[in-house]
């Protein structure tokens, strides 16, 4: 047997009146008259065959049944609102939220974001620079930039640049009292580390260099801090050539050696698999992948 649900307008009127405990404020919110709200509530009470409100002089109270019904309905209305907002967010206009590590945001995306805006003037990009656990997307994030091997269940992941790790230093350090003429000269300099000292250890082992103490030098929480310290002449960074490009182009950092190792990890643009070709998400993915294709030959 088909179930007969209460009229939606009556439910809306009840939820607003119960939330405000006022027919007048509910009417203002719904842009109807107080009499219309009262009529809808009466219709709902008749439909349910029970009283939902107690009217005492100028006070409006919920009955026990009304309170229980309101607690159920308010969550349903919140879910409807959230679902509608998520749906609208996937359209071709409006705002798109893109989350990524702070270093990628400051070193790569921010200098280029005006290019996206120029070809997509109806889309406002909200950049969310955060450190987060890769592998899932919060409801308020449309697209993310993850760093890893590109295998995340349920997510569409497209690799951005091929990335290489190589030592970088300030020009003043390169030509200073302890010149960098070969990789063995690294033992005379402070090494700068990103998160841990494992990167330097792995890189030197792959290159085949011994005698360099990787257990010295400061450790920074973000790659951009490593690059800043290196540009100030405080040591030698083992840096991702993609993130270091602004400093290299400006001459604040140089590559003292030609030796470099391709990283096993990379940055990926990711989104929910079911939304990869929808509206703003597709526009952003297509733009960033095209941008990377244009730049890859210079990496």
Secondary structure as GFF3:
##gff-version 3
##sequence-region A 1 299
A	DSSP	alpha_helix	8	20	.	.	.	ID=ss1
A	DSSP	alpha_helix	23	30	.	.	.	ID=ss2
A	DSSP	alpha_helix	34	48	.	.	.	ID=ss3
A	DSSP	beta_strand	53	56	.	.	.	ID=ss4
A	DSSP	beta_strand	59	62	.	.	.	ID=ss5
A	DSSP	alpha_helix	64	89	.	.	.	ID=ss6
A	DSSP	beta_strand	94	100	.	.	.	ID=ss7
A	DSSP	alpha_helix	102	104	.	.	.	ID=ss8
A	DSSP	pi_helix	105	109	.	.	.	ID=ss9
A	DSSP	three_ten_helix	110	112	.	.	.	ID=ss10
A	DSSP	alpha_helix	113	119	.	.	.	ID=ss11
A	DSSP	beta_strand	123	129	.	.	.	ID=ss12
A	DSSP	beta_strand	143	148	.	.	.	ID=ss13
A	DSSP	beta_strand	155	159	.	.	.	ID=ss14
A	DSSP	beta_strand	164	168	.	.	.	ID=ss15
A	DSSP	alpha_helix	171	174	.	.	.	ID=ss16
A	DSSP	three_ten_helix	183	188	.	.	.	ID=ss17
A	DSSP	beta_strand	191	194	.	.	.	ID=ss18
A	DSSP	alpha_helix	198	207	.	.	.	ID=ss19
A	DSSP	beta_strand	219	220	.	.	.	ID=ss20
A	DSSP	alpha_helix	223	231	.	.	.	ID=ss21
A	DSSP	beta_strand	236	240	.	.	.	ID=ss22
A	DSSP	alpha_helix	245	250	.	.	.	ID=ss23
A	DSSP	beta_strand	261	262	.	.	.	ID=ss24
A	DSSP	beta_strand	266	272	.	.	.	ID=ss25
A	DSSP	three_ten_helix	273	275	.	.	.	ID=ss26
A	DSSP	alpha_helix	279	295	.	.	.	ID=ss27
A	DSSP	three_ten_helix	296	298	.	.	.	ID=ss28
###
